Amino acid sequence: MRVGLVLGEVWSGFRRNLSVVISVVLVTFVSLTFVGAAILMQLQIQQMKTFWFDRAQVAVYLCTDYDQSATCSGTDAGEEEIAAVQAALDSDTLAPYIDDSFFVDHDQAYEEFTKQFEGNPIVEITRPEQLNQTFWIKLKDPSRSDIIQETFAGIPGVQSVSDQRSLLDRIFLFLGVASYTAIAIAGLMLIAAMLLISTTIRLSAYSRRREIGIMRLVGASNRFIQTPFILEGIIAALIGAVLASAASVAIVKFFVQGFLATEVPFTSYITVEQSLVVPPILILVGVVLSAIAAKIAITRYLRV
């Protein structure tokens, strides 16, 4: 097969259908950018899970004078009840599961509260005794929080037991839904890109129907005839995939690391090095789908 002749046919197809080729590049770029964003979001979710689940704590909230639950009855947790909770934490039953624990009294809770809500009018109407005294517990294995909940749920002086992991799960569920939404949109865009590639190949083949007829008369094989058209689709999609890859890495470099990591430094973010796994995936997806679409389109055209 003469490479120069094939590449010449590819260039001829680009010149004749330049506007449609640009459309293929743009649609492929947009669709694969959505794919890249979905992959990046999944990487970020895993990064945040690793960061937060290792730091997740279990909070044992003690009763206050304002709590009317069954274990409290409007009575603040006394020294005996606090000592009972501490003894349970130090017992041979729970100690093997606990990495660290500390107690926060009313005044310490109020100090932290004023820091978090500085400038908020709620600080002026809140008194230290209204805030729960709390035992914060860090487990060696955060997934075993049910042991703490079963031990302290319903005992006198304990208002409630809260596992931070349950709150984090809700956040990650929301992020997961957003990620799957991006994947769904990307899927629709990829279908649109394949249809556009197919249309481009048909237009290109129709504009060169005389050359195709001559090649058939001189005995050219179907493979030789099809190759330039398939390459047209692959090259157009490859350009779009490269642009999408650059956009995905740029999102991490300038938005995630350049903005979020400095302005919202409360968690761990994916790095540019981690985002480099995305370009090969996008390029592979773009090339494979475009090759399939182009192959189907030109094969059907030649059968007509």
Summary of the structure (lengths in Angstrom):
residues: 304
radius of gyration: 31.2
end to end distance: 24.6
largest distance: 100.7
contacts: 958
relative contact order: 0.18
helix: 72%
strand: 8%
